[in-house]
Structures are given as C-alpha cells and as structure tokens.
C-alpha cells in the first residue's frame, strides 16, 4: 500500500483544513479584513500609528516591549527581557537584554503625507520597570508561550535582575490606539512533531534549509508535510488480503493572520480585531480493506501532535501565537464492506475569529476545495466511513482563542443481493457508491478577550458544516 504524505496544519489543516469546504460559515460582520477604512484620531501623545506586522527576527533574542505607567500612550521596544517567570505566583525577574535587532520602522496614519521614519532609541529604554508598567515578551524561561502582564509590585533587586509581581492584562494595554494588520508565514522548521504511532514521518522545506519529502519528493519552500501509513482494526472474519489500513499525507503552508484596530473612540478596547490561520493545502489519502465494525462513536486514532509558537512583531510588540494540531484517523464501519479508495484534495482555507465594536465576536471559516477520486472499488454489502482529520487550535500567549475539528472523509456503501438455485447456479447483483466530503465543527473561546474586548458569556460555535460529493458508483452482477 502506498503511503500518502500530508502537510501539517491542514488544518489546518490547521487548523486548518477547516475551511476545506468550498463554502463559508454563517456570514460574519466586522471582520478586520473587511472593515471600512477609518479616520484615525490622535492617541494620547497626539499620534496614531499603522504598525508593521512581520515575523520576529531570527537568530537574535527578541526584546520585550514595555508600556510605561503614566506615559503618553506609546509602547516602546525596550532593552529589557524576562529572565524568569513563575506562573503559579505571577512573579517575574526582569533584566537587561543582550543587544538585539534594531526596531522596525512604523508607519504613521495620522499624517499620511509624512514619510515613515525609523523609531529612535527611547531615553526610557533602560529604565527599570515600575508598578503599572505592562510587559509583552517573547517566550522566556518559565513562559514558553511568552508573557503579557502588568507589574503590580516591585519586590526588589536580585543578582539576576528586578523581581516583580504581575497580573494578566490585554493587548489593548500595549497596542493602545494603534492599528495593525498583516499575514505572517509560519516557519516550518519551528514546528515540533510528536508521532503517536508507527508509520508517521514529517518533512518540511524553507529558504536556506531545504529538506526533502519521502521518496525524494521535493517540497515547495515554506511547506510542511506529514505522512501516515497506519493499520486499523480489521473485521474478524475478513481474509488476510482484506487487512484494513489508512495511508496518506497532508501538505500545508500555513500563515497567521492578525489585525487590531485601536481607533480612538472605541473606549478601553479596540474597534476591531481578527486572529486566525489561513493558507494553501493539499492532501491525498487512501482507505482500503475491511474495517472492523465500530460500536457507539466512531473509533478515532490520533497519530501525531504538532505545535508551533511563532512570534510576530506588531510594531515594537512581540505577540506570541500558539498553534496546535492533532492529526487522527477515524473509521466507522459495519464490518462487511471491503473497499479500495484513493482521493486527492486541494484547496485553500481561512479560519478564525473576527471582532467588531457593538457586534462582538463572530466566527470566520471558509475555503475553496476540489477533490478528485483516483481509484474506487467496493465489494459486498454494508457501509463504511473513514476520515483523515485534524483537531486544531490557534491562540495568543498560550491561551486558546479558536479551535476547530476538520475531517475530510471517504464514505462507501453497497447493497448486494445473492441468490442460488437447485441446479447449483448462483448470482450476485447490487449497487455501490462512494462519496467524498468533510465535517467541520469548532468554537471561539473566551480567551479571545486578550485583545481587550468584552468577555463573552459562553463559547461561540463556528457552526457545524458538512459537504459531500459523489466520487464514483456502479453496479455488480454475475
């Protein structure tokens, strides 16, 4: 049986593959990428800025950003770092960071005729933290998903730096009245993979460090690929030749989408925001044999966990995005059908949460998907459904904001009739059909309030989506 390779994150896959539907969830309003342009009013220091959104520089430590208590509403890239953090007590040690990359220039939208200029070093960059300061940090010791916190008490000096007590806060406290919007590709080499069964391989390709996929296949730059070749429970009465298995691959080039609209007049939070994942993906997988009958819920077999915590630089602020994906095989069968089906699926996707002032958070999930059957045969009577799916989540600073479960599947059914006569002749006739499709479900989580938006009372469902299309059908008779 051929092993099929699949790109990580399908979905989303990623996430991911959530959107592989060729359709969208309920229409959303207030999406940051759909909002009308706004005229910016001055922030606390007389300016509002359009901040660049880009991947944090590689190879050098990312300095923390600090919003000073009693300042004029402008957050600065500082010369400080989080030397250690204890999540249980909220205590952190703040120290001076080693020299890092120069701050990226920001673009002012308060005076469009004024050219953008690089940020000048701040005279308060070396100033120790004080009560009321807000710190935004990339991953640090004790804070593997970064840290966004407000200083509530300065405990004192230590040989490692200044020890402080902190409390949770929001992005609104560091992005203030600024605006930001951008897409940042996920570095495939930053993804960690934990195989959960034998027969799983992972490959990726990026500029300056190309790795090749299985069997010498060269991946496009920026792509991730996850291959699986796994046996599933076979029906007890099936012959050896009907051993059940799923093989395939998912391939994805995921990117994080982030936007924030802090236009003055929105109150203590933003006017709009968006957090999500999008990208192009493709997959190919095969289900064959006679799967054992499933009782109750379909049998789900996780085969790999993937994690990435990319740091995106929003002006001076390092924003840590956490992406998690668990890929699985799921089989639902009655133990009677033997099939051999292979399917190619290609498309793009976008999934996330969009916020608009006065309307709250709404889900976003859409995609364009095309599926092509490669082989398809079914024998005997009965039903079977097999999926190569993914549970995905995307959030900020370790808190889940959006979760989704996407499962592209193959479904087969056959209705056969057998007869015998006294002269020893037998006959078999019937019809069979194969379908491709996907199931999508998910929800927006309370932690999206990290943007500084009001806390919603319950999780908001993405809305269960299902789409199915015919792959092949036929009649059998003899």
C-alpha positions in Angstrom: 0.0 0.0 0.0 1.3 3.4 -0.8 1.9 5.8 2.0 0.5 9.2 1.4 2.1 12.2 2.7 0.2 15.1 4.2 1.1 18.6 5.1 0.9 19.6 8.6 -1.6 22.0 9.7 -4.1 21.3 7.4 -5.7 22.5 9.1 -5.2 23.3 9.4 -5.3 21.9 8.3 -4.6 23.5 10.7 -6.0 24.2 11.8 -7.0 24.0 9.3 -8.4 22.3 6.8 -11.3 23.7 8.5 -12.2 25.7 5.5 -11.8 23.0 3.1 -15.4 23.2 2.3 -15.7 25.4 -0.7 -18.2 27.3 1.4 -18.3 29.6 4.5 -19.8 29.6 7.9 -22.6 32.0 8.7 -21.7 35.4 7.3 -19.5 37.4 9.6 -19.5 41.1 10.2 -16.9 43.4 11.5 -14.0 41.3 10.2 -10.8 43.2 10.4 -10.0 42.4 6.8 -13.4 43.6 5.7 -13.9 46.7 7.8 -14.1 50.0 6.1 -11.0 52.3 6.5 -11.3 54.6 9.5 -10.0 58.1 10.1 -7.6 58.0 13.0 -7.9 60.5 15.8 -4.8 61.3 17.8 -3.7 58.9 20.5 -2.5 60.0 24.0 0.7 61.6 22.6 -1.0 63.2 19.6 -0.4 60.4 17.0 -1.9 57.2 15.9 0.2 54.7 14.0 -0.2 51.9 11.5 2.1 49.3 12.8 4.0 46.8 10.7 3.2 43.1 11.2 6.1 40.8 10.5 7.9 37.7 11.7 10.2 38.4 14.6 13.9 38.5 13.5 15.7 35.1 13.6 18.9 34.3 15.4 18.8 37.1 18.0 16.8 37.5 21.2 13.5 39.4 20.8 13.5 42.4 23.3 10.4 42.9 25.4 8.0 45.8 24.7 7.1 48.0 27.7 4.1 50.3 28.1 5.2 52.7 30.8 2.7 53.7 33.6 1.8 57.3 33.3 3.3 57.5 29.8 1.7 59.2 26.8 0.0 56.1 25.3 3.0 54.9 23.3 4.6 51.4 23.8 8.4 51.1 23.3 10.7 48.4 22.4 12.9 48.2 25.5 16.3 46.9 26.4 14.7 44.6 29.0 13.9 40.9 28.9 12.0 38.4 31.1 14.8 36.4 32.8 12.4 34.1 34.5 8.7 33.7 35.3 6.7 31.6 37.7 3.2 31.1 36.5 1.9 29.9 39.9 2.8 33.1 41.8 2.9 35.5 38.9 6.4 36.6 39.8 8.9 37.5 37.2 12.5 38.7 37.1 13.2 41.5 34.6 16.8 42.0 33.4 18.6 43.9 30.7 18.6 42.0 27.4 21.6 41.4 25.2 21.8 43.7 22.1 19.1 42.7 19.7 17.9 43.8 16.2 17.1 47.5 15.6 13.4 48.3 15.9 11.5 48.1 12.6 10.1 51.4 11.4 6.4 52.1 11.8 4.1 54.0 9.5 2.1 56.9 10.8 -1.5 57.2 9.6 -2.3 60.4 11.5 -0.3 62.4 8.9 -0.3 60.4 5.6 1.9 62.9 3.9 4.7 62.4 6.4 7.2 59.7 5.3 7.8 56.8 7.7 11.0 57.1 9.7 12.8 54.6 11.9 12.0 54.7 15.6 14.6 56.5 17.7 16.0 54.8 20.8 13.9 55.8 23.7 15.6 57.6 26.7 13.5 55.3 28.9 14.6 52.0 27.2 17.0 51.2 30.1 14.7 52.5 32.8 13.7 49.8 35.4 10.2 48.6 35.4 7.7 50.2 37.8 4.3 49.5 39.1 1.7 49.9 36.3 4.1 49.1 33.5 2.9 46.5 31.0 5.4 44.0 29.6 5.0 42.0 26.4 7.6 39.3 26.0 8.6 36.5 23.5 9.0 33.0 25.0 11.2 33.1 28.1 12.3 30.8 31.0 9.1 29.7 32.7 6.9 31.3 30.0 7.2 29.1 26.9 4.3 30.8 25.3 5.5 34.3 26.0 4.2 36.7 28.6 1.8 39.6 28.6 1.4 41.1 32.1 1.1 44.2 34.2 3.5 44.9 37.0 1.6 45.1 40.3 4.5 45.3 42.7 8.3 45.7 42.6 9.7 43.2 45.1 13.3 44.2 44.8 16.7 43.7 43.2 18.3 40.3 42.9 21.5 39.1 41.3 19.5 38.2 38.2 17.6 41.5 37.8 14.5 43.1 39.3 11.9 40.8 40.8 8.3 41.9 40.3 4.8 40.6 40.8 2.5 40.6 37.8 -1.2 40.2 36.8 -2.7 39.4 33.5 -3.6 42.1 31.1 -4.6 42.6 27.4 -3.1 43.6 24.1 -5.1 46.8 24.3 -2.8 47.9 27.1 0.2 47.8 24.7 -1.3 48.5 21.3 -3.4 51.3 22.6 -5.0 53.4 19.7 -2.7 52.0 17.0 -3.8 49.9 14.1 -2.1 46.7 12.7 -2.9 44.2 10.0 -0.8 41.5 8.4 -0.2 37.9 7.5 3.0 36.1 8.7 4.0 32.7 7.3 4.8 30.0 9.9 8.4 28.9 9.7 8.1 25.1 9.0 11.3 24.4 10.8 9.8 25.8 14.1 7.1 23.1 14.2 7.7 20.3 16.7 6.1 16.9 15.9 5.3 14.1 18.4 4.4 10.9 16.5 1.8 8.8 18.3 2.1 5.6 16.3 4.5 3.9 14.0 4.4 4.8 10.3 4.4 8.6 10.7 7.0 10.8 9.1 7.4 14.6 8.9 9.3 16.8 6.4 9.5 20.5 5.6 11.2 23.0 3.3 12.2 26.6 4.0 14.6 29.1 2.4 18.2 28.4 3.4 17.4 24.9 4.8 15.6 22.7 2.4 14.6 19.2 3.5 13.0 16.8 1.1 9.9 14.8 1.5 9.6 11.0 1.4 10.9 9.1 -1.6 12.9 12.1 -2.8 9.9 14.3 -3.3 10.9 18.0 -3.1 8.5 20.2 -1.2 7.7 23.8 -2.1 9.5 26.3 0.1 7.5 27.1 3.3 5.6 23.9 3.2 5.1 21.2 5.9 4.2 17.6 5.1 3.0 14.8 7.4 2.8 11.2 6.1 0.9 8.4 7.7 0.6 4.7 6.9 -1.4 3.1 9.7 -3.3 -0.2 10.1 -6.8 0.0 11.5 -8.8 -2.8 13.2 -9.8 -5.4 10.6 -13.1 -7.3 10.7 -12.5 -10.7 12.4 -13.9 -12.7 9.5 -12.0 -10.8 6.8 -9.4 -12.7 4.8 -5.8 -11.8 5.1 -6.0 -10.0 1.8 -8.6 -7.6 3.3 -6.5 -6.1 6.1 -7.7 -2.6 6.8 -5.4 0.4 6.6 -5.3 4.2 6.0 -2.4 5.9 4.3 -1.9 9.4 3.2 -0.3 12.8 3.5 -1.3 16.4 4.3 0.8 19.3 3.0 0.3 22.8 4.1 1.9 26.3 4.0 0.2 27.9 7.0 0.2 31.6 7.9 -1.0 33.6 10.9 -3.5 36.4 10.2 -3.6 39.2 12.8 -5.2 42.6 12.9 -6.1 45.2 15.5 -8.0 48.4 15.1 -7.5 50.6 18.2 -9.1 53.7 16.6 -9.8 56.3 19.4 -13.4 56.4 20.4 -13.7 52.7 20.9 -13.4 53.0 24.7 -10.9 50.9 26.6 -10.7 48.2 23.9 -10.3 48.0 20.1 -12.9 48.9 17.5 -12.0 45.7 15.6 -9.7 42.7 15.7 -9.0 39.4 13.9 -7.0 36.3 14.8 -6.8 33.3 12.6 -4.9 31.0 10.3 -5.0 30.6 6.5 -3.0 29.0 3.7 -2.9 26.6 0.8 -3.0 22.9 1.4 -3.3 19.6 -0.4 -3.8 16.0 0.7 -4.0 12.6 -0.7 -5.1 9.5 1.2 -6.3 6.0 0.7 -8.6 3.7 2.7 -8.7 0.0 1.9 -9.6 -3.3 3.3 -12.5 -4.4 5.5 -12.6 -2.4 8.7 -13.9 -3.9 11.9 -17.4 -2.9 13.0 -17.5 0.1 15.2 -19.9 0.3 18.1 -21.1 3.6 19.5 -19.0 6.6 18.5 -16.6 6.2 15.5 -13.1 5.0 16.5 -10.6 7.9 16.5 -6.9 7.1 16.4 -4.6 10.1 16.9 -1.3 9.6 15.0 0.7 12.9 15.5 0.7 16.1 17.6 2.2 19.2 16.2 3.0 22.5 17.9 4.4 25.9 16.9 4.7 29.2 18.8 5.6 31.8 16.2 6.5 35.3 17.4 5.0 38.0 15.2 6.3 41.5 15.7 3.5 44.1 15.8 5.4 47.3 15.7 7.5 47.1 18.9 5.3 44.4 20.5 6.2 40.7 20.3 3.0 38.8 20.0 3.3 35.1 20.6 0.8 32.9 18.6 0.3 29.3 19.7 -0.7 26.8 17.0 -1.6 23.2 17.9 -2.7 20.4 15.7 -3.6 16.7 16.4 -4.0 14.6 13.3 -6.1 11.5 13.5 -7.6 8.6 11.6 -11.2 7.8 12.2 -13.1 4.8 11.0 -16.8 4.0 11.2 -17.9 0.7 9.7 -20.3 -2.3 10.0 -17.6 -4.9 9.3 -19.0 -6.1 6.0 -17.7 -3.8 3.2 -14.3 -4.2 1.6 -13.1 -1.1 -0.3 -10.1 0.4 -2.1 -10.4 4.1 -2.5 -7.9 6.9 -3.1 -8.7 10.6 -3.2 -6.8 13.8 -4.0 -7.9 17.1 -2.3 -6.6 20.6 -2.9 -7.7 23.9 -1.7 -7.2 27.0 0.5 -8.6 27.9 3.8 -9.2 30.6 6.4 -10.4 30.1 9.9 -10.5 32.5 12.9 -12.5 34.9 15.0 -13.4 38.5 14.0 -14.4 41.3 16.4 -16.4 44.5 15.7 -17.3 47.0 18.3 -21.0 46.8 19.0 -21.3 43.4 17.3 -18.9 41.3 19.3 -17.0 38.2 18.1 -18.1 36.2 15.1 -16.6 33.1 13.6 -14.8 33.1 10.2 -14.4 29.8 8.3 -14.2 29.5 4.5 -12.3 27.7 1.8 -12.3 26.5 -1.8 -11.8 22.8 -2.2 -11.5 20.4 -5.1 -11.5 16.7 -4.8 -10.5 14.1 -7.4 -11.0 10.3 -7.0 -8.1 8.2 -8.2 -9.3 4.7 -7.5 -12.6 3.5 -6.2 -14.0 -0.1 -5.7 -16.4 -1.6 -3.2 -17.4 -5.2 -2.7 -20.0 -6.8 -0.5 -22.9 -5.1 1.2 -22.7 -2.6 4.0 -21.4 0.8 4.9 -18.0 2.3 5.9 -16.7 5.8 6.5 -13.1 6.7 7.0 -11.6 10.2 7.8 -8.1 11.6 7.9 -8.8 14.6 10.1 -7.3 17.2 12.5 -8.1 19.0 15.7 -6.6 22.4 15.5 -6.3 25.5 17.7 -4.9 29.0 17.4 -4.4 31.4 20.3 -2.3 34.1 21.9 0.3 33.7 24.7 -0.7 30.1 25.4 -4.4 30.7 25.6 -6.7 29.1 23.1 -8.7 31.5 21.0 -10.1 29.4 18.2 -10.5 25.6 18.0 -11.7 23.5 15.1 -12.1 19.9 14.1 -11.9 19.2 10.4 -12.3 15.8 8.9 -12.1 15.2 5.1 -13.6 11.7 4.7 -14.4 8.9 2.2 -17.7 7.1 2.6 -18.8 3.9 0.8 -22.0 1.8 0.8 -23.1 -1.2 -1.1 -26.4 -3.1 -1.4 -25.8 -6.6 -2.7 -28.3 -9.4 -3.2 -27.3 -13.1 -3.6 -29.4 -16.0 -4.9 -28.9 -19.7 -5.5 -30.9 -22.3 -7.5 -31.3 -26.1 -7.2 -29.0 -26.6 -10.2 -26.1 -25.1 -8.2 -26.0 -21.7 -10.1 -25.5 -18.6 -8.0 -25.9 -14.9 -8.8 -24.9 -11.6 -7.2 -26.3 -8.3 -8.1 -26.4 -4.9 -6.5 -25.2 -1.3 -6.5 -22.4 0.6 -4.8 -21.5 4.2 -4.3 -18.6 6.2 -3.0 -18.6 9.7 -1.6 -16.1 12.3 -0.5 -16.8 15.0 2.0 -15.8 16.9 5.1 -17.1 17.6 8.5 -16.2 20.8 10.3 -17.0 22.0 13.8 -15.3 24.3 16.3 -15.7 27.3 18.5 -14.4 30.7 19.6 -13.1 30.7 23.2 -13.3 33.2 26.0 -9.5 33.8 25.8 -10.1 36.0 22.7 -10.8 38.7 25.3 -6.9 39.0 25.4 -7.4 41.6 22.7 -9.1 43.8 25.3 -12.6 43.1 24.0 -15.5 42.3 26.3 -15.7 38.8 27.7 -18.5 36.8 26.1 -20.5 34.6 28.3 -20.0 31.3 26.5 -18.1 29.7 23.7 -19.3 30.7 20.3 -19.7 27.7 17.9 -18.2 28.0 14.4 -21.3 26.2 13.3 -21.3 22.5 12.2 -20.6 22.3 8.5 -20.8 19.3 6.2 -20.3 19.0 2.5 -20.4 15.8 0.5 -19.9 15.0 -3.2 -20.2 11.8 -5.2 -16.9 10.2 -6.2 -18.0 7.0 -8.0 -20.8 4.5 -8.3 -21.5 1.2 -10.1 -23.5 -2.0 -10.3 -22.3 -5.5 -9.8 -23.8 -8.6 -11.3 -22.9 -12.1 -12.5 
